[in-house]
Amino acid sequence: MATQSEPAIYALEDGTVFHGRAFGAKTTTVGEAVFNTSMTGYQEILTDPSYFGQIITMTAPQIGNYGVNPDDVESSSPKAAGFVVRDLSPVASNWRSRQSLSDYLRDHGIPGITGVDTRAITKRLRVAGAMKACLSTEGISAEEAVKRAREWSGLVGFDFVKEVSTKEIYRYDPGTDFEPFSVEGTTLNKVFAERKRYPIVAFDMGLKQNILRKLARHGFDVTVVPADTPASKIAELDPKPVGVFVSNGPGDPAAVTYAHESIRELMPDYPMFGICMGHQIITHAMGAQTTKLKFGHRGGNQPVKNMETGKVSITAQNHGFASSVEELEKCGAVITELNLNDNTVAGIRHQSLPVFSVQYHPEASPGPHDSDPLFDHFYDLVAARAEGIQRG
């Protein structure tokens, strides 16, 4: 285990080097340098499979103060390549905490660095764009760290989805996720429990646990399938799904061609909802393209405007690619939402099919419930199809 008395180094491919103190695992890692502007939620961020292959810098100054617990993880283990913080809290103080952040990263083989100027790192990435990086807690030289950063292959053109997707088909069991919770005086789980339930399939491109919770709470029985499941297998599932969900995930969406093909085949036959990587895959399935953003959108405070209703929502986002407006317009898709920070596409729908997607995380509770109606809309589309099938 690396200790804070030991040196650590963080190097970018442009030759910029930051020296700090080590925590987490004693190892060396490479990945894409990104930053996240969330004030809290470092455990959810670390375990989000969308961060596979990335070294995350947190802009909030103190991280680790409430420790780590087994209930708030978004996947079975942290997926980030490395972690960069200004000030690692020496104390983990929360009644739900089971271990410190440093011990958690050590147990999973992930290095961290503290005591560096995270504002300078963030500014560098905003000006120059996301870069390849190396983080080491093993005492390697600055020259070696820069060399390793430059030698890393990068994200563009590589399929990282296959590294995080489930290998087996499984049925999601909500377990205790239906404990009552209230919003504005209404016990929502009671409302959801009274709904007729519908079977759907979720393509796991790097699925977060809270997405499954949200789908289950809103009236769906979810079967999760690997990302490379062909379209022909979906109708063979038991129970037979009446809707398709396409999840978030890491890497370059253009590289996941098998998913483009499956989703393209399924679009005419199923109501469909996609988020983040799922949104980008639906973009490709419609015939449009995606492009890499300069430094991406990562944080829990991204404003999005619905161009059809005029409503502005605060959203949680985590992506480094965006759908091309020009390509979408050429293929006849309707752009429903825009990110107000840079006017990139934040939502689309098909002109004639019950297919829609968003470039943000509605399950992450930003706002905190601004995006919940998306799940209700998906439920309505699925219910309409299911009832139509029964009448037919």
C-alpha positions in Angstrom: 0.0 0.0 0.0 1.2 3.5 -0.8 1.2 5.9 2.1 1.0 9.7 2.2 4.6 9.9 3.3 5.7 8.4 0.0 6.0 10.5 -3.2 3.7 10.2 -6.2 3.8 11.7 -9.7 1.2 12.6 -12.2 2.4 13.3 -15.8 0.5 14.5 -18.9 1.5 13.7 -22.5 2.4 17.4 -23.1 5.2 17.1 -20.5 3.5 18.7 -17.6 4.3 17.0 -14.3 2.7 17.2 -10.9 4.4 15.9 -7.7 2.4 14.9 -4.7 1.9 12.3 -2.1 0.7 8.7 -2.7 -2.4 6.9 -1.5 -4.2 3.8 -2.5 -2.2 1.1 -4.3 1.5 1.1 -4.9 1.5 0.9 -8.7 1.7 2.8 -12.0 -1.2 3.3 -14.3 -1.9 5.1 -17.6 -5.2 6.5 -18.9 -7.0 9.6 -20.2 -6.8 12.6 -18.0 -10.2 14.0 -17.1 -11.8 16.1 -14.4 -15.1 16.0 -12.6 -16.8 19.0 -11.0 -19.1 17.2 -8.6 -18.9 18.3 -4.9 -19.7 14.8 -3.6 -20.2 11.3 -4.9 -16.6 10.2 -5.4 -17.5 6.6 -4.6 -20.2 6.5 -7.3 -17.8 8.2 -9.7 -15.0 5.7 -9.1 -17.3 2.7 -9.6 -19.1 4.1 -12.7 -17.9 1.8 -15.6 -18.0 4.8 -17.9 -14.7 5.9 -16.3 -12.9 2.7 -17.4 -9.5 3.8 -18.7 -9.5 7.3 -17.2 -7.6 9.0 -14.5 -10.0 11.3 -12.7 -9.1 14.7 -11.1 -11.7 16.0 -8.7 -12.2 19.7 -8.6 -13.7 19.7 -5.1 -10.8 20.4 -2.8 -11.3 17.8 -0.1 -12.1 14.2 -1.0 -12.5 11.1 1.2 -14.1 12.8 4.2 -17.1 10.4 4.4 -15.2 7.2 3.6 -16.5 4.3 1.5 -19.5 2.0 2.1 -20.7 -1.1 0.2 -24.2 0.3 -0.6 -23.4 3.3 -2.8 -21.2 1.5 -5.4 -22.4 1.6 -9.1 -20.6 -1.6 -10.0 -18.7 -4.5 -8.3 -15.4 -2.6 -8.1 -13.9 0.8 -9.0 -13.3 1.1 -12.8 -11.3 4.3 -12.9 -7.6 3.9 -13.8 -6.4 6.4 -11.1 -7.5 9.2 -8.8 -6.2 12.7 -8.3 -7.3 15.0 -5.4 -6.1 18.2 -3.8 -6.6 17.1 -0.2 -7.3 13.5 0.9 -9.1 13.8 4.2 -7.2 12.2 7.0 -10.5 11.2 8.7 -13.4 9.2 7.2 -16.4 10.3 9.3 -19.9 8.9 8.5 -22.0 6.3 10.2 -22.3 4.3 6.9 -18.5 4.3 6.3 -16.8 0.9 6.4 -13.3 1.9 5.3 -11.2 4.8 4.1 -10.9 5.8 0.5 -7.2 5.0 0.5 -7.8 1.5 1.8 -10.6 1.0 -0.8 -8.3 1.9 -3.7 -5.5 -0.1 -2.3 -7.7 -3.2 -2.1 -8.6 -2.8 -5.8 -5.1 -2.0 -7.1 -5.8 1.7 -8.0 -3.2 4.4 -7.3 -4.1 7.9 -6.0 -2.2 11.2 -5.6 -2.9 14.0 -3.2 -1.3 17.3 -2.5 -1.4 18.5 -6.1 -2.9 21.7 -7.6 -6.1 20.3 -9.1 -7.1 23.8 -10.3 -4.0 23.9 -12.5 -4.7 20.4 -13.8 -8.3 21.3 -14.7 -7.2 24.5 -16.4 -4.6 22.7 -18.4 -7.2 20.2 -19.6 -9.8 22.9 -20.4 -7.2 24.8 -22.5 -5.4 21.9 -24.2 -8.2 19.3 -24.0 -8.2 15.8 -22.6 -4.7 14.2 -22.7 -3.1 10.9 -22.1 -1.6 10.6 -18.6 0.4 8.5 -16.2 0.0 8.3 -12.5 2.6 6.5 -10.4 3.1 5.8 -6.7 6.2 3.7 -7.3 8.8 6.4 -7.4 9.4 6.5 -11.2 11.1 9.5 -12.7 9.3 12.4 -14.4 10.9 11.5 -17.7 9.6 7.9 -17.4 6.1 9.0 -16.4 5.8 11.3 -19.4 7.1 8.6 -21.7 4.5 6.1 -20.4 1.8 8.7 -20.9 2.8 9.3 -24.5 3.0 5.6 -25.2 -0.5 4.8 -24.1 -2.9 4.0 -27.0 -5.7 6.4 -26.0 -9.5 6.0 -26.2 -10.3 6.9 -29.8 -11.1 3.9 -31.9 -11.0 1.4 -29.0 -13.8 -0.7 -27.7 -13.8 -0.5 -23.9 -17.4 -1.6 -23.6 -16.3 -5.3 -23.9 -14.1 -4.8 -20.8 -17.0 -3.8 -18.5 -20.1 -5.5 -19.9 -21.6 -8.5 -18.3 -20.6 -11.8 -19.7 -23.8 -13.6 -18.9 -27.5 -12.8 -19.2 -29.2 -12.3 -15.9 -32.5 -11.1 -14.4 -32.2 -8.1 -12.1 -33.5 -8.7 -8.6 -34.4 -5.4 -6.9 -34.1 -7.1 -3.4 -34.5 -4.3 -0.8 -34.4 -1.5 -3.3 -38.2 -1.0 -2.8 -37.8 0.5 0.7 -40.3 3.4 0.8 -39.0 6.9 -0.1 -41.0 10.1 -0.3 -40.9 13.1 -2.5 -43.3 16.1 -1.8 -45.3 14.0 0.6 -45.9 11.1 -1.8 -44.5 7.6 -1.1 -43.3 6.9 -4.6 -42.6 3.2 -4.2 -46.3 2.7 -3.3 -47.3 4.4 -6.5 -44.8 2.4 -8.5 -45.9 -0.9 -6.8 -49.4 -0.4 -8.1 -48.3 -0.1 -11.7 -48.6 -3.0 -14.1 -45.1 -4.3 -14.6 -43.6 -4.9 -18.0 -40.5 -7.0 -19.0 -37.7 -5.2 -20.8 -34.2 -5.9 -21.8 -31.2 -3.8 -20.8 -28.1 -3.8 -23.0 -25.1 -3.6 -20.6 -22.6 -1.2 -22.1 -21.2 -0.4 -18.6 -24.4 -0.4 -16.6 -24.7 1.5 -13.3 -26.5 -0.1 -10.5 -28.8 2.8 -9.9 -30.1 2.6 -13.4 -31.4 -0.9 -12.6 -33.0 0.4 -9.4 -34.7 3.2 -11.3 -36.1 0.9 -14.0 -37.4 -1.5 -11.4 -39.0 1.3 -9.3 -40.7 2.7 -12.4 -42.4 -0.6 -13.3 -40.0 -2.7 -15.2 -38.8 -6.3 -14.8 -35.3 -6.1 -16.3 -33.3 -8.8 -18.0 -29.7 -7.6 -18.6 -27.7 -8.9 -21.6 -24.1 -8.5 -22.8 -23.3 -5.6 -25.1 -22.6 -7.9 -28.0 -26.0 -9.7 -27.9 -27.3 -10.0 -31.4 -30.8 -8.6 -32.1 -32.1 -12.1 -33.0 -31.6 -13.3 -29.4 -33.8 -10.6 -27.8 -37.2 -12.1 -28.9 -36.0 -15.5 -27.6 -35.7 -14.2 -24.0 -38.1 -15.4 -21.3 -40.0 -13.4 -20.4 -40.2 -11.9 -23.8 -39.3 -8.2 -23.6 -41.6 -5.4 -24.8 -39.0 -2.6 -24.5 -35.2 -2.0 -24.9 -32.9 0.1 -22.7 -29.4 0.9 -23.8 -27.0 1.8 -20.9 -24.0 4.1 -20.4 -20.5 2.8 -20.9 -16.8 3.8 -21.6 -14.7 4.5 -24.6 -15.4 5.4 -28.2 -19.0 4.8 -29.3 -17.9 4.5 -32.9 -15.9 1.4 -32.1 -18.9 -0.6 -30.8 -20.1 -1.5 -34.2 -21.8 -4.7 -33.1 -24.1 -2.7 -30.8 -24.9 -0.3 -33.6 -26.1 -3.2 -35.7 -28.2 -4.8 -33.0 -29.9 -1.6 -32.0 -30.6 -0.7 -35.6 -32.3 -4.0 -36.1 -34.4 -3.7 -32.9 -35.5 -0.1 -33.3 -38.6 -0.8 -35.6 -39.9 -3.5 -33.1 -39.4 -2.1 -29.6 -39.8 1.2 -27.7 -36.2 2.2 -26.8 -34.5 4.5 -24.3 -30.8 5.1 -24.2 -28.5 7.2 -21.9 -24.9 8.4 -22.5 -23.1 5.6 -24.4 -26.6 4.3 -25.2 -27.5 7.7 -26.6 -24.4 7.6 -28.8 -25.1 4.1 -30.0 -28.7 5.0 -30.9 -27.1 8.0 -32.8 -25.0 5.6 -34.8 -28.0 3.2 -35.3 -30.0 6.1 -36.8 -27.2 6.7 -39.3 -25.4 9.7 -37.6 -21.9 10.0 -36.2 -20.2 11.0 -33.0 -17.2 13.2 -32.4 -14.8 13.6 -29.5 -15.3 16.6 -27.2 -12.3 18.7 -26.2 -12.4 17.8 -22.5 -15.9 16.2 -22.0 -18.7 16.9 -19.6 -18.3 15.4 -16.2 -20.1 16.6 -13.1 -23.5 16.9 -11.4 -24.4 20.4 -12.4 -24.8 20.5 -16.2 -27.8 22.6 -17.4 -29.9 21.1 -20.3 -32.7 22.7 -22.1 -35.6 20.8 -23.6 -36.2 22.5 -27.0 -39.8 21.3 -27.2 -41.0 22.4 -23.7 -38.5 25.1 -22.9 -37.8 23.5 -19.5 -34.2 23.6 -18.2 -33.0 20.7 -16.0 -29.9 20.3 -14.0 -28.2 17.0 -15.0 -25.4 14.7 -14.1 -23.1 14.0 -17.0 -20.0 11.8 -17.7 -19.0 11.5 -21.4 -16.2 12.5 -23.7 -18.0 12.1 -27.0 -21.1 13.9 -28.5 -23.6 13.3 -31.3 -23.1 15.4 -34.5 -25.9 17.9 -35.0 -25.4 17.9 -38.8 -25.3 14.1 -39.1 -28.5 13.8 -36.9 -30.3 16.4 -39.0 -29.3 14.5 -42.2 -30.8 11.3 -41.0 -34.0 12.9 -39.9 -33.6 12.6 -36.1 -35.3 15.3 -33.9 -32.9 17.1 -31.5 -35.0 17.5 -28.3 -32.4 18.8 -25.8 -29.2 20.9 -25.8 -26.4 21.3 -23.2 -26.6 25.0 -22.4 -22.8 25.2 -21.6 -21.8 24.5 -25.2 -24.9 23.7 -27.2 -24.0 20.1 -27.8 -26.8 17.6 -28.3 -28.2 16.4 -25.0 -31.3 14.5 -26.3 -32.8 13.1 -29.4 -35.9 11.1 -30.6 -36.8 9.3 -33.8 -39.3 11.0 -36.0 -41.6 8.1 -36.3 -40.5 5.3 -33.9 -40.9 5.3 -30.1 -37.1 5.7 -29.7 -35.4 8.4 -27.6 -32.2 9.0 -25.8 -30.4 11.5 -23.6 -26.7 12.5 -23.2 -26.8 12.5 -19.4 -27.6 10.4 -16.4 -31.2 10.7 -15.3 -30.7 8.0 -12.6 -28.0 10.0 -10.8 -30.7 12.3 -9.1 -29.4 15.7 -10.1 -31.9 18.4 -9.5 -32.6 16.0 -7.6 -35.6 14.7 -9.5 -35.5 16.8 -12.7 -35.0 13.9 -15.0 -37.4 11.3 -13.5 -40.1 12.0 -16.1 -37.8 10.3 -18.7 -38.5 6.9 -17.0 -42.2 7.7 -16.9 -42.1 8.5 -20.6 -40.4 5.2 -21.3 -42.9 3.4 -19.2 -45.8 5.0 -21.2 -44.2 3.9 -24.5 -43.6 0.4 -23.4 -47.1 0.1 -21.9 -48.7 1.3 -25.2 -46.8 -1.3 -27.2 -47.5 -4.1 -24.7 -51.2 -3.3 -24.6 -51.3 -3.0 -28.4 -49.7 -6.5 -28.7 -52.3 -7.9 -26.4 -55.2 -6.4 -28.3 -53.7 -7.6 -31.5 
